[in-house]
Amino acid sequence: MVAIHNPVNTVLFVDRVDKYYMTIAYITHPVFLLHEMGVNHPESPRRLDAINDQLIASGLDMILSHYEAQAADQEQICSVHEPEFLQHLYDLVPEQGLVHLTPDTALNPHTMVAAVHAAGAVIMGVDLVMQGKHPVAFCAVRPPGHHAEHDDAMGLCFLNNIAIGARHALDVFGLERIVIVDFDVHHGNGTEHIFRQDERVLFCSAFQHPFYPFSGAETMAPNAVNVPLPAGTNGEAFRAAIAQHWLPAINQFKPQLVMISAGFDGHAQDYVSDWNLTEQDYFWVTREMKLIADQYAEGRIVSSLEGGYDTSALARSVIA
């Protein structure tokens, strides 16, 4: 008998691990722990260590299917990014130490290996759900990706993992409608810009405003639903905004695949933002996406880790 602690602090006792519970492919790679941007940098390997510890403590680890991410190849990456930009990143990789692109975004000798595996993790997640091997995949990756533009790295991001995975789904599996939802506290500027003229992708983002990267609030793109919310936003206001703005648009769109840029830095305990969400709010929004996926997309969801820097709050939110 397996005891599984769910996010509302009750325990489910499962007599057997059957198909109903074996729903989540968990994709990660050891190289993600080698990308470091300096002592006390918030985007650190400790984030994945905390998630792994919480998976074990919650009992959820016992009902995951674990996969080691493959590297995305150049063609897959350059379906989203300019080849010259990719080469520029490789040219900057130091033999030792750090090379800073911005004050908070730096490459170490392992960064690009980690980045291509992070993009590859999302591609693998798409393959697994589209091939019917798992309806749901969660990609525990570093570095994150949603700020990466087609020709620029910024905001701790080098390659746009979720965009590369979505493009793979469009090109390889011929999907006509993908929704990317982004509940990171920062606007997913890179993802929005990459798909702003592609009617096959609906991009939905909720974010603190005004706040880095100071974009999204004025977007007029027909395939973007941006929800700027002020500092101090709590779970009630967050849920109401999602229900009012995201859900009608997504239901009208009828996506064949749901993809999630899963950032947890809006948690009340996270020190990088001024929102007051809890793990129950992340449970709620994911449940809403699950209902949509079940209705339109044969249950198919691919989530990729973005932000979340208080390691305890991050780990609990991922479990939720």
C-alpha positions as CSV (number, residue, x, y, z in Angstrom):
1,M,0.0,0.0,0.0
2,V,1.3,3.4,-1.0
3,A,0.6,6.5,1.1
4,I,0.5,9.7,-1.1
5,H,0.2,13.1,0.5
6,N,-1.7,15.4,-1.7
7,P,-1.5,19.3,-1.6
8,V,-4.5,19.7,0.7
9,N,-2.8,17.7,3.5
10,T,-4.8,14.5,3.2
11,V,-3.4,11.1,2.5
12,L,-4.5,8.8,-0.3
13,F,-3.9,5.1,0.3
14,V,-3.4,3.3,-3.0
15,D,-3.6,-0.5,-3.0
16,R,-1.8,-0.8,-6.3
17,V,0.1,1.6,-8.6
18,D,-2.2,1.2,-11.7
19,K,-2.7,3.1,-14.9
20,Y,-4.8,5.8,-13.3
21,Y,-2.0,6.8,-11.0
22,M,0.9,6.2,-13.4
23,T,0.2,9.3,-15.3
24,I,3.2,11.5,-14.9
25,A,6.5,11.3,-16.8
26,Y,9.2,13.1,-14.8
27,I,12.0,14.3,-17.0
28,T,15.3,15.8,-15.7
29,H,19.1,15.3,-16.1
30,P,22.1,15.4,-13.8
31,V,23.8,18.2,-15.9
32,F,21.1,20.6,-14.7
33,L,22.9,20.6,-11.4
34,L,26.2,21.8,-13.0
35,H,24.9,25.1,-14.3
36,E,25.7,27.7,-11.6
37,M,25.7,31.4,-11.9
38,G,27.5,32.3,-8.6
39,V,27.3,31.9,-4.9
40,N,23.9,32.8,-3.5
41,H,22.4,33.2,-7.0
42,P,18.7,32.4,-6.6
43,E,18.5,30.2,-9.7
44,S,20.7,27.5,-8.2
45,P,21.0,23.7,-8.3
46,R,19.4,23.7,-4.8
47,R,16.1,24.2,-6.5
48,L,16.1,20.8,-8.1
49,D,17.5,19.2,-5.0
50,A,14.6,20.5,-3.0
51,I,12.1,19.2,-5.5
52,N,13.6,15.8,-5.5
53,D,13.6,15.7,-1.7
54,Q,9.9,16.7,-1.6
55,L,9.0,14.1,-4.2
56,I,10.4,11.4,-1.9
57,A,8.9,12.9,1.3
58,S,5.4,13.1,-0.3
59,G,5.5,9.6,-1.7
60,L,4.8,10.9,-5.2
61,D,8.2,9.8,-6.4
62,M,7.0,6.2,-6.2
63,I,4.4,6.7,-8.9
64,L,6.4,8.7,-11.4
65,S,8.1,7.3,-14.5
66,H,11.6,8.8,-14.5
67,Y,13.3,9.8,-17.8
68,E,16.7,11.3,-18.4
69,A,16.4,14.2,-20.9
70,Q,18.1,14.0,-24.3
71,A,19.8,17.0,-25.8
72,A,17.9,19.1,-28.4
73,D,19.7,19.2,-31.7
74,Q,20.6,22.3,-33.7
75,E,17.7,22.0,-36.1
76,Q,15.2,21.7,-33.2
77,I,16.7,24.7,-31.4
78,C,16.9,26.8,-34.6
79,S,13.2,26.2,-35.3
80,V,12.8,28.9,-32.6
81,H,16.2,30.7,-32.3
82,E,18.4,32.3,-34.8
83,P,21.5,30.1,-35.7
84,E,23.8,33.1,-35.2
85,F,22.4,33.6,-31.7
86,L,23.0,29.9,-30.8
87,Q,26.5,30.1,-32.1
88,H,27.1,33.3,-30.2
89,L,26.1,31.5,-26.9
90,Y,28.5,28.7,-27.6
91,D,31.3,31.1,-28.4
92,L,30.8,32.7,-25.0
93,V,31.1,29.5,-23.0
94,P,34.1,29.9,-20.7
95,E,36.7,27.2,-19.9
96,Q,36.3,28.2,-16.3
97,G,34.5,30.8,-14.3
98,L,31.5,32.9,-15.5
99,V,30.7,35.1,-18.5
100,H,27.9,37.5,-17.8
101,L,25.3,38.4,-20.5
102,T,23.4,40.6,-18.0
103,P,24.1,41.2,-14.3
104,D,21.9,38.2,-13.3
105,T,22.4,35.9,-16.4
106,A,25.7,34.1,-16.8
107,L,27.2,31.1,-18.5
108,N,29.6,28.7,-16.8
109,P,31.4,25.8,-18.6
110,H,28.3,23.6,-18.3
111,T,25.5,26.1,-19.1
112,M,25.0,25.3,-22.8
113,V,25.0,21.5,-22.2
114,A,22.4,22.1,-19.5
115,A,20.4,24.4,-21.8
116,V,20.2,22.1,-24.8
117,H,19.1,19.3,-22.4
118,A,16.5,21.5,-20.9
119,A,15.0,22.1,-24.3
120,G,15.4,18.4,-25.1
121,A,13.4,17.6,-22.0
122,V,10.4,19.5,-23.2
123,I,10.7,17.8,-26.7
124,M,10.8,14.4,-24.9
125,G,7.8,15.4,-22.9
126,V,5.9,16.2,-26.1
127,D,7.0,12.9,-27.7
128,L,5.8,10.9,-24.7
129,V,2.4,12.5,-24.5
130,M,1.8,12.6,-28.2
131,Q,2.8,9.0,-28.6
132,G,0.4,8.0,-25.9
133,K,3.0,6.7,-23.5
134,H,2.0,9.2,-20.7
135,P,-0.8,11.8,-20.8
136,V,1.2,14.1,-18.6
137,A,4.9,15.1,-18.4
138,F,6.7,17.4,-16.0
139,C,10.1,18.7,-17.0
140,A,12.3,19.5,-14.0
141,V,14.8,21.6,-15.9
142,R,17.4,24.3,-15.4
143,P,18.1,26.9,-16.8
144,P,14.5,28.1,-17.3
145,G,13.4,29.5,-20.7
146,H,10.4,31.7,-21.1
147,H,12.3,35.0,-21.2
148,A,14.6,33.8,-24.0
149,E,13.9,35.7,-27.2
150,H,14.6,34.3,-30.7
151,D,17.8,36.2,-30.7
152,D,18.6,37.1,-27.1
153,A,19.2,35.5,-23.7
154,M,17.9,37.3,-20.6
155,G,16.2,36.9,-17.3
156,L,18.2,33.7,-16.3
157,C,17.1,32.1,-19.6
158,F,19.2,31.1,-22.6
159,L,17.0,28.9,-24.8
160,N,13.2,29.0,-24.8
161,N,12.4,25.5,-23.7
162,I,8.6,25.6,-23.9
163,A,8.7,27.3,-27.3
164,I,11.1,24.7,-28.7
165,G,8.9,22.0,-27.4
166,A,5.7,23.6,-28.8
167,R,7.4,24.1,-32.2
168,H,8.3,20.4,-32.2
169,A,4.7,19.5,-31.5
170,L,3.5,21.6,-34.4
171,D,6.2,20.5,-36.9
172,V,6.4,16.8,-36.0
173,F,2.9,15.9,-34.9
174,G,1.0,18.3,-37.1
175,L,-1.0,19.9,-34.3
176,E,-3.2,22.8,-35.2
177,R,-3.9,24.2,-31.7
178,I,-1.6,24.4,-28.7
179,V,-2.2,26.5,-25.7
180,I,0.8,27.7,-23.6
181,V,-0.2,28.9,-20.2
182,D,2.4,30.7,-18.1
183,F,1.7,31.4,-14.4
184,D,5.2,32.5,-13.5
185,V,5.1,35.9,-11.7
186,H,7.2,37.4,-14.6
187,H,5.7,37.8,-18.1
188,G,6.8,35.2,-20.6
189,N,8.1,37.8,-23.1
190,G,10.2,35.4,-25.1
191,T,7.4,32.9,-25.6
192,E,4.9,35.5,-26.6
193,H,7.2,37.1,-29.1
194,I,8.2,33.8,-30.7
195,F,4.6,32.9,-31.4
196,R,2.9,36.3,-31.7
197,Q,2.1,35.7,-35.4
198,D,1.3,32.0,-35.2
199,E,-2.4,31.5,-34.9
200,R,-1.8,27.8,-34.0
201,V,-0.6,28.8,-30.6
202,L,-2.6,30.6,-27.9
203,F,-0.4,32.2,-25.2
204,C,-1.9,32.9,-21.8
205,S,0.2,34.7,-19.2
206,A,-0.6,36.0,-15.7
207,F,2.1,38.2,-14.2
208,Q,2.9,40.9,-11.7
209,H,2.8,44.3,-13.2
210,P,4.8,46.6,-13.3
211,F,7.6,44.1,-12.9
212,Y,10.5,42.6,-14.8
213,P,10.6,42.3,-17.8
214,F,8.1,45.2,-18.0
215,S,6.2,43.7,-21.0
216,G,2.9,42.2,-21.7
217,A,0.5,44.7,-20.3
218,E,0.1,46.5,-23.7
219,T,0.1,43.4,-25.9
220,M,-2.5,43.6,-28.7
221,A,-1.7,40.2,-30.4
222,P,-4.9,38.3,-31.1
223,N,-3.3,35.0,-29.9
224,A,-2.2,36.3,-26.5
225,V,-4.2,36.6,-23.3
226,N,-2.1,38.6,-20.9
227,V,-3.4,39.2,-17.3
228,P,-1.2,41.9,-15.5
229,L,-1.9,41.8,-11.8
230,P,-0.6,44.2,-9.2
231,A,1.8,43.6,-6.3
232,G,-0.1,42.0,-3.3
233,T,-2.2,39.8,-5.5
234,N,-3.6,36.9,-3.5
235,G,-5.0,33.5,-4.5
236,E,-8.6,34.8,-4.7
237,A,-7.7,37.5,-7.1
238,F,-5.4,35.3,-9.1
239,R,-8.1,32.6,-9.5
240,A,-10.7,35.1,-10.4
241,A,-8.5,36.6,-13.1
242,I,-7.7,33.2,-14.6
243,A,-11.4,32.3,-14.6
244,Q,-12.4,35.6,-16.3
245,H,-9.7,35.9,-18.9
246,W,-7.9,32.6,-19.6
247,L,-10.6,30.0,-19.3
248,P,-13.1,31.4,-21.8
249,A,-10.4,32.0,-24.4
250,I,-8.9,28.5,-24.0
251,N,-12.3,26.9,-24.2
252,Q,-13.1,28.7,-27.4
253,F,-9.6,27.7,-28.8
254,K,-10.1,24.0,-28.0
255,P,-6.4,23.1,-27.7
256,Q,-5.1,19.7,-28.8
257,L,-2.2,20.0,-26.3
258,V,-1.8,22.0,-23.1
259,M,1.7,23.3,-22.3
260,I,2.6,25.0,-19.0
261,S,5.4,27.3,-18.2
262,A,5.3,26.4,-14.5
263,G,6.9,29.2,-12.5
264,F,6.3,29.3,-8.8
265,D,7.9,32.6,-7.8
266,G,4.5,34.2,-7.1
267,H,4.3,32.2,-3.9
268,A,3.9,34.3,-0.7
269,Q,7.2,32.9,0.7
270,D,9.2,33.7,-2.5
271,Y,11.4,36.7,-2.0
272,V,11.7,37.8,-5.7
273,S,8.1,39.0,-6.0
274,D,5.2,40.6,-4.2
275,W,2.4,38.2,-4.9
276,N,0.8,36.1,-2.1
277,L,-0.1,32.8,-3.8
278,T,0.1,29.4,-2.0
279,E,0.6,25.9,-3.3
280,Q,-3.2,25.4,-3.2
281,D,-3.5,28.1,-5.9
282,Y,-1.0,26.2,-8.1
283,F,-3.0,23.1,-7.5
284,W,-6.2,24.9,-8.6
285,V,-4.8,26.4,-11.8
286,T,-3.2,23.0,-12.8
287,R,-6.5,21.3,-12.1
288,E,-8.3,23.7,-14.4
289,M,-5.7,23.0,-17.1
290,K,-6.3,19.3,-16.5
291,L,-10.0,19.7,-17.0
292,I,-9.3,21.5,-20.3
293,A,-6.8,18.9,-21.4
294,D,-9.3,16.1,-20.7
295,Q,-12.0,17.9,-22.6
296,Y,-10.1,18.8,-25.7
297,A,-6.6,17.3,-25.8
298,E,-7.0,13.7,-24.7
299,G,-5.6,14.7,-21.3
300,R,-2.2,15.7,-22.8
301,I,-0.2,18.2,-20.7
302,V,3.5,19.1,-20.8
303,S,4.8,21.3,-18.0
304,S,8.3,22.9,-17.8
305,L,9.8,24.4,-14.7
306,E,10.4,28.2,-14.9
307,G,10.9,30.3,-11.7
308,G,10.5,29.7,-8.0
309,Y,13.4,30.6,-5.7
310,D,12.3,29.9,-2.1
311,T,13.3,26.2,-2.2
312,S,10.7,25.0,0.3
313,A,7.8,26.9,-1.3
314,L,9.0,25.8,-4.8
315,A,9.2,22.1,-3.8
316,R,5.7,22.1,-2.2
317,S,4.2,23.9,-5.2
318,V,5.7,21.5,-7.7
319,I,4.2,18.6,-5.7
320,A,0.8,20.4,-5.8
